[in-house]
Amino acid sequence: MSWDIRYLEWRFANLNEITSFLLAALSLAVAYIRPISILSDPIGSIIIPYIVALLAIIPHEIGHRQAARRYGCFSRFTLSFSGFWTTLILNIIGSFVGILVFFSGYTSISCGFLNRDVEGKTALAGPLTNIIVGFVGLIGASLVPFSLVGLFFFELARFNFWVAFFNLLPFWVLDGLKIFRWNMIVWAVLIIIAFALTFL
């Protein structure tokens, strides 16, 4: 890795949390932004996707952060330079084929006693928060159907259920692997719920 890339990684990792959240949400929202409709429908094609992405990312990461802090750990959301650009590019491409990924950042946790129990419960907080927010979206969409507000709530539900399902996949650095190692039954219940709400 060249010095320039290392410097950019350092700069991204040291952005304040608000800026990091805004950029992370952008890397997700591009999957739903429709350039062809920007002039005719800026609310539906830009504003709603971006706000929905914010309401999927921020509660998810704050869930991790606050769960970790309950155990006395230092925790904050950190943006990754390579992860941000990888997510942005893949989601632009994925917008044509219906694929959505998120590797833009992570909640860094520093504990002197980070064990499997703490790690699993901290990981659980993110996707569980998305499922709760998704249900709020479903309720809102059912109360005001066939309206712009109803569309917002529907997209809020759809987006959050997908983020929950994606993060519950049990591999690499995703939450699912940490939850699976901590409690397979909890993981199985959550991923079945997330799968059903996302695809059925």
C-alpha positions in Angstrom: 0.0 0.0 0.0 1.5 3.4 -1.0 2.0 6.2 1.4 -0.8 8.2 -0.3 -3.4 5.4 0.3 -2.3 5.0 3.9 -2.7 8.7 4.4 -6.2 8.6 2.9 -7.2 5.6 5.1 -6.0 7.6 8.1 -7.9 10.7 7.1 -11.1 8.7 6.5 -10.7 6.8 9.8 -10.3 10.1 11.7 -13.4 11.9 10.2 -15.9 12.9 12.8 -18.9 10.5 13.2 -21.4 12.8 11.6 -19.4 13.1 8.4 -18.7 9.4 8.4 -22.4 8.6 8.7 -23.3 11.0 5.9 -20.7 9.5 3.5 -21.6 5.9 4.5 -25.3 6.6 3.8 -24.4 8.0 0.4 -22.6 4.8 -0.5 -25.8 2.9 0.2 -28.3 5.4 -1.2 -26.7 5.3 -4.7 -28.2 1.8 -5.2 -31.7 3.4 -5.2 -31.0 6.8 -6.7 -32.4 7.0 -10.3 -30.5 9.6 -12.3 -33.1 9.5 -15.1 -35.8 10.8 -12.7 -33.8 13.4 -10.8 -35.3 16.4 -12.6 -38.9 15.1 -12.7 -39.0 13.6 -9.2 -36.1 14.8 -7.0 -37.9 13.8 -3.8 -38.5 10.2 -4.8 -35.3 9.7 -6.7 -32.7 11.4 -4.4 -34.1 12.6 -1.1 -36.1 9.6 0.0 -33.3 7.1 -0.8 -30.7 9.2 1.0 -32.9 9.7 4.2 -33.8 6.0 4.2 -30.1 5.1 4.0 -29.3 7.4 6.9 -32.1 5.8 8.9 -30.7 2.3 8.2 -27.0 3.1 8.9 -27.1 5.5 11.8 -29.4 3.4 14.1 -27.5 0.2 13.2 -24.1 1.6 14.1 -25.3 3.5 17.1 -26.8 0.2 18.3 -23.4 -1.4 18.1 -21.8 1.6 19.7 -24.1 1.9 22.7 -24.1 -1.8 23.3 -20.3 -1.8 23.5 -20.3 1.2 25.8 -22.7 -0.6 28.1 -19.8 -3.0 28.7 -17.4 -0.1 29.4 -15.8 -0.3 25.9 -14.6 2.6 23.8 -16.6 2.6 20.6 -17.2 4.9 17.6 -18.2 4.6 14.0 -15.2 4.6 11.6 -15.3 5.1 7.9 -12.9 3.1 5.7 -11.4 4.7 2.6 -11.2 1.5 0.6 -14.5 0.2 2.0 -16.3 3.4 1.1 -15.2 3.4 -2.5 -15.8 -0.3 -2.9 -19.3 0.0 -1.5 -20.1 3.1 -3.6 -18.9 1.4 -6.9 -20.5 -1.9 -6.2 -23.9 -0.3 -5.3 -23.8 1.9 -8.4 -23.3 -1.3 -10.5 -25.7 -3.2 -8.2 -28.5 -0.7 -8.8 -28.9 -2.3 -12.3 -29.2 -5.9 -10.9 -30.7 -5.4 -7.5 -27.7 -6.0 -5.3 -26.9 -4.0 -2.2 -23.7 -4.3 -0.1 -22.2 -2.3 2.7 -18.5 -2.3 3.6 -18.1 1.5 4.0 -17.3 1.5 7.7 -17.6 -0.3 11.0 -18.0 0.4 14.6 -14.6 0.1 16.2 -14.6 -1.4 19.7 -11.8 -1.3 22.2 -12.1 -3.4 25.3 -9.6 -5.0 27.6 -12.0 -8.0 28.0 -13.7 -8.4 24.6 -14.9 -12.0 24.7 -17.3 -14.0 22.5 -20.3 -13.1 24.7 -19.6 -9.3 24.6 -18.7 -9.5 20.9 -21.9 -11.4 20.0 -24.3 -9.2 22.0 -22.6 -6.1 20.6 -23.0 -7.4 17.0 -26.6 -8.4 17.7 -27.6 -4.8 18.4 -27.0 -3.6 14.8 -29.3 -5.9 12.8 -31.8 -6.1 15.6 -32.1 -2.3 15.4 -32.7 -2.6 11.6 -35.5 -5.1 12.1 -37.2 -2.8 14.6 -36.9 0.2 12.3 -38.1 -2.0 9.5 -41.3 -2.8 11.4 -41.8 0.9 12.1 -41.7 1.4 8.4 -44.2 -1.3 7.7 -46.6 0.2 10.3 -46.2 3.6 8.8 -46.7 2.3 5.2 -49.9 0.6 6.3 -51.3 3.7 8.0 -50.7 6.0 5.0 -50.7 3.9 1.8 -50.7 5.3 -1.7 -48.9 8.5 -0.7 -45.4 9.9 -0.8 -45.2 9.4 3.0 -46.4 5.9 2.5 -43.7 5.3 -0.1 -41.1 6.7 2.3 -42.2 4.2 5.0 -42.3 1.3 2.6 -38.7 2.1 1.4 -37.6 2.5 5.0 -38.9 -1.0 5.8 -37.4 -2.6 2.7 -34.0 -0.9 3.2 -33.7 -1.8 6.8 -34.8 -5.5 6.4 -32.2 -5.9 3.6 -29.4 -4.3 5.7 -30.3 -6.6 8.6 -30.3 -9.7 6.4 -27.0 -8.7 4.7 -25.3 -8.1 8.1 -26.6 -11.4 9.5 -24.8 -13.4 6.8 -22.3 -15.5 8.8 -19.0 -14.8 7.1 -16.0 -12.4 7.1 -16.4 -9.3 9.3 -20.2 -9.2 9.2 -22.3 -9.2 12.4 -23.7 -12.6 11.5 -20.5 -14.5 12.1 -20.0 -12.9 15.6 -23.6 -13.7 16.5 -23.3 -17.2 15.2 -20.2 -17.9 17.3 -22.0 -16.5 20.3 -25.4 -18.1 20.0 -26.4 -20.1 17.0 -30.1 -20.2 18.0 -30.4 -16.4 18.2 -28.6 -16.1 14.9 -30.9 -18.6 13.2 -34.0 -16.9 14.5 -32.9 -13.5 13.4 -31.7 -14.5 9.9 -34.9 -16.4 9.2 -36.9 -13.3 10.2 -34.7 -11.0 8.2 -34.9 -13.3 5.2 -38.7 -13.6 5.3 -39.2 -9.9 5.7 -36.7 -9.2 2.9 -37.7 -11.7 0.3 -41.2 -13.1 1.1 
